[in-house]
Amino acid sequence: MDHSRWLFRRLEKQGTPLNIGTYVGSAQVREAVIGDDDRLPTPAELEQMKSLVEQAMKDGALGLSSALIYPPNIYAKTDELIALAQVASRYGGLYATHMRSEGASEMPALAEAIRIGREANLPVEIFHLKVSGKPRWGSMKTSSPPSSSRAIGTRYCCGHVSLHSRGHGACFRASAVVADGGVQKLLERLKDPAVRARIKKELAGDHPDWENLLLRLRRPCGRSHRFRRKS
């Protein structure tokens, strides 16, 4: 977790034509302490995670970030994120998040982000706020939560992005349960025909508790979207 300190020292030494800032990733903090497992941190582990956030903030991080549709960040509960965000808040940081859902559970995900900002007392930035998947086009309903967030004192902003294409690993496409423990355990599970059949069935529909990224494809999953062995 000393990478940010090394990066800033190198930039100070060699210079850069760009304005550069970085966050401390809650996913990286979790992975450094817990690994890729789907479980709560112990009290001692949480203190270690908070210590890593504090060091990163002292090294110049802008705040705490999260990407909650991807493992292992998906395993982080709201209280864990609040605890880490409280550390960033003490140093004037903000909480920037790729929310837990841009699909079936987008509004609860937005409410979670606002709650983290409120309870940790820091501003909230939503990365590329949007709805995912053609079936949800035109269903964006964001005026009420931001308005209510400002009424209770939570500063809130968001960004937008237009994607022509994207790429994610298999670990990001299946449910969080299948990805528990990281890529190697996922590969072991894929040897089981029952697990493969379950994944295939799950990827055909929408889910409120994890993001099915295959539903965002502009055309049905065909030969170009089948998983291929990279070896």
C-alpha positions as CSV (number, residue, x, y, z in Angstrom):
1,M,0.0,0.0,0.0
2,D,3.1,2.3,-0.3
3,H,2.4,2.7,-4.0
4,S,0.8,6.1,-3.8
5,R,3.7,7.5,-1.9
6,W,6.1,6.1,-4.4
7,L,4.0,7.4,-7.3
8,F,3.8,11.0,-6.0
9,R,7.6,11.1,-5.3
10,R,8.3,10.0,-8.8
11,L,6.0,12.5,-10.3
12,E,7.5,15.3,-8.2
13,K,11.0,14.2,-9.4
14,Q,10.3,13.8,-13.1
15,G,7.3,16.2,-13.5
16,T,4.1,15.6,-15.6
17,P,2.2,17.7,-18.1
18,L,-1.1,16.5,-16.6
19,N,-2.9,17.3,-13.3
20,I,-3.0,14.0,-11.5
21,G,-4.9,12.9,-8.4
22,T,-5.7,9.5,-7.0
23,Y,-8.0,7.9,-4.5
24,V,-7.3,5.1,-2.1
25,G,-9.4,2.1,-3.3
26,S,-11.5,0.4,-0.7
27,A,-11.2,-2.8,-2.8
28,Q,-7.4,-2.7,-2.7
29,V,-7.5,-2.0,1.0
30,R,-9.8,-5.0,1.6
31,E,-7.8,-7.3,-0.7
32,A,-4.6,-6.3,1.1
33,V,-6.0,-7.3,4.5
34,I,-8.7,-10.0,3.8
35,G,-8.0,-11.2,0.3
36,D,-10.8,-12.2,-2.1
37,D,-13.0,-13.9,0.5
38,D,-16.7,-13.0,1.0
39,R,-16.7,-12.3,4.7
40,L,-16.8,-9.5,7.2
41,P,-13.5,-8.2,8.5
42,T,-12.6,-9.0,12.1
43,P,-12.3,-5.9,14.4
44,A,-8.5,-6.2,14.1
45,E,-8.7,-6.4,10.3
46,L,-11.0,-3.4,10.1
47,E,-8.5,-1.4,12.2
48,Q,-5.7,-2.4,9.8
49,M,-7.8,-1.4,6.8
50,K,-8.5,2.0,8.5
51,S,-4.8,2.4,9.1
52,L,-4.1,1.8,5.4
53,V,-6.7,4.4,4.4
54,E,-5.2,6.9,6.8
55,Q,-1.7,6.4,5.5
56,A,-2.9,6.9,1.9
57,M,-4.7,10.1,2.9
58,K,-1.5,11.4,4.5
59,D,0.3,10.5,1.3
60,G,-2.1,12.7,-0.7
61,A,-5.1,10.7,-1.7
62,L,-8.2,12.7,-2.6
63,G,-10.5,10.4,-0.7
64,L,-11.9,6.9,-0.6
65,S,-13.2,5.1,-3.7
66,S,-15.2,2.0,-4.3
67,A,-16.4,-0.2,-7.2
68,L,-19.2,-2.2,-5.6
69,I,-20.3,-4.3,-8.5
70,Y,-16.9,-6.0,-8.8
71,P,-15.3,-8.6,-6.4
72,P,-13.8,-8.3,-3.9
73,N,-15.4,-4.9,-3.3
74,I,-18.9,-6.4,-3.7
75,Y,-18.3,-8.2,-0.4
76,A,-17.9,-5.0,1.5
77,K,-21.0,-4.1,3.6
78,T,-22.2,-0.6,4.1
79,D,-20.9,-0.3,7.7
80,E,-17.4,-1.3,6.5
81,L,-17.4,1.4,3.9
82,I,-18.7,4.0,6.4
83,A,-15.8,3.1,8.8
84,L,-13.2,3.6,6.0
85,A,-14.9,6.8,4.7
86,Q,-14.8,8.3,8.2
87,V,-11.0,8.1,8.1
88,A,-10.9,9.8,4.7
89,S,-13.3,12.5,6.1
90,R,-10.9,13.4,8.9
91,Y,-8.4,14.5,6.2
92,G,-10.9,16.4,4.1
93,G,-11.4,13.6,1.6
94,L,-14.5,12.6,-0.4
95,Y,-16.2,9.3,-1.1
96,A,-16.3,8.4,-4.8
97,T,-18.2,5.3,-5.9
98,H,-19.1,3.0,-8.7
99,M,-22.4,2.1,-7.0
100,R,-23.5,-1.4,-6.1
101,S,-26.0,-1.4,-8.9
102,E,-26.8,0.4,-12.1
103,G,-29.7,-2.0,-12.8
104,A,-32.4,-3.6,-10.8
105,S,-31.3,-2.1,-7.5
106,E,-30.0,1.2,-8.6
107,M,-32.1,3.3,-6.3
108,P,-31.1,1.4,-3.1
109,A,-27.5,1.6,-4.3
110,L,-27.8,5.4,-4.7
111,A,-29.4,5.6,-1.2
112,E,-26.4,3.6,0.2
113,A,-23.9,6.0,-1.3
114,I,-25.7,9.0,0.2
115,R,-25.9,7.2,3.6
116,I,-22.2,6.7,3.5
117,G,-21.6,10.3,2.8
118,R,-24.0,11.4,5.6
119,E,-22.7,9.1,8.3
120,A,-19.0,9.6,7.4
121,N,-19.6,13.4,7.0
122,L,-17.9,13.8,3.6
123,P,-19.0,14.7,0.0
124,V,-20.1,11.9,-2.4
125,E,-19.3,11.5,-6.1
126,I,-21.1,8.9,-8.2
127,F,-18.9,7.6,-11.0
128,H,-20.8,7.7,-14.4
129,L,-24.3,7.7,-13.1
130,K,-26.5,5.8,-15.6
131,V,-28.9,2.9,-16.0
132,S,-27.6,-0.3,-17.5
133,G,-29.2,-2.3,-20.2
134,K,-31.6,-1.3,-23.0
135,P,-34.7,-2.5,-21.1
136,R,-34.1,0.3,-18.5
137,W,-33.4,3.1,-21.0
138,G,-35.5,6.2,-20.0
139,S,-36.0,4.9,-16.5
140,M,-33.4,7.2,-14.7
141,K,-35.0,8.5,-11.5
142,T,-32.4,10.4,-9.6
143,S,-33.9,13.8,-8.8
144,S,-35.4,12.8,-5.5
145,P,-32.5,11.1,-3.7
146,P,-30.0,14.0,-4.5
147,S,-32.5,16.5,-3.4
148,S,-33.1,14.7,-0.1
149,S,-29.4,14.3,0.3
150,R,-28.8,18.0,0.1
151,A,-31.6,18.6,2.6
152,I,-29.8,16.6,5.2
153,G,-26.4,18.2,4.4
154,T,-24.8,15.6,2.1
155,R,-23.0,17.1,-0.8
156,Y,-23.5,15.1,-3.9
157,C,-22.3,15.1,-7.5
158,C,-22.1,12.6,-10.4
159,G,-20.3,12.0,-13.7
160,H,-21.4,10.6,-17.0
161,V,-19.7,8.3,-19.5
162,S,-20.6,7.0,-23.0
163,L,-19.1,3.5,-23.7
164,H,-18.8,2.1,-27.2
165,S,-17.5,-1.2,-25.9
166,R,-16.1,-2.7,-22.7
167,G,-14.3,-5.7,-21.4
168,H,-14.5,-7.6,-18.1
169,G,-13.1,-10.8,-16.8
170,A,-15.3,-13.9,-16.2
171,C,-14.9,-13.2,-12.5
172,F,-16.9,-10.0,-13.0
173,R,-19.7,-11.5,-15.0
174,A,-20.8,-14.3,-12.7
175,S,-22.5,-13.9,-9.3
176,A,-20.5,-12.9,-6.3
177,V,-21.0,-16.3,-4.7
178,V,-19.2,-18.0,-7.6
179,A,-16.3,-15.5,-7.5
180,D,-15.8,-15.9,-3.7
181,G,-12.1,-16.5,-3.0
182,G,-10.7,-15.1,-6.3
183,V,-10.0,-16.3,-9.8
184,Q,-8.3,-19.6,-8.8
185,K,-11.3,-20.8,-6.8
186,L,-13.6,-19.7,-9.6
187,L,-11.7,-21.8,-12.0
188,E,-12.0,-24.8,-9.7
189,R,-15.7,-24.3,-9.4
190,L,-16.1,-24.1,-13.2
191,K,-14.9,-27.8,-13.4
192,D,-18.2,-28.8,-11.9
193,P,-20.9,-29.2,-14.6
194,A,-23.6,-28.2,-12.1
195,V,-21.9,-24.9,-11.3
196,R,-21.5,-24.2,-15.0
197,A,-25.2,-24.9,-15.6
198,R,-26.2,-22.7,-12.7
199,I,-24.0,-19.8,-14.0
200,K,-25.5,-20.1,-17.5
201,K,-29.0,-20.0,-16.0
202,E,-28.2,-17.0,-13.8
203,L,-26.6,-15.0,-16.7
204,A,-29.9,-15.2,-18.6
205,G,-31.8,-12.9,-16.2
206,D,-31.6,-9.9,-13.9
207,H,-30.7,-10.0,-10.2
208,P,-31.3,-7.5,-7.4
209,D,-28.2,-8.5,-5.4
210,W,-25.5,-8.6,-8.1
211,E,-25.0,-6.9,-11.5
212,N,-25.4,-9.1,-14.5
213,L,-23.1,-7.3,-17.0
214,L,-24.1,-9.5,-19.9
215,L,-27.5,-7.9,-20.0
216,R,-25.8,-4.7,-21.1
217,L,-24.8,-6.2,-24.5
218,R,-26.4,-4.7,-27.5
219,R,-26.9,-8.0,-29.1
220,P,-27.6,-11.6,-27.8
221,C,-24.6,-13.5,-26.5
222,G,-23.2,-15.3,-29.5
223,R,-19.8,-16.7,-30.6
224,S,-18.0,-13.4,-30.1
225,H,-19.1,-13.2,-26.4
226,R,-18.4,-16.8,-25.3
227,F,-15.7,-17.3,-22.7
228,R,-12.5,-18.6,-24.2
229,R,-9.6,-20.2,-22.6
230,K,-6.6,-17.8,-22.4
231,S,-3.7,-20.3,-22.4
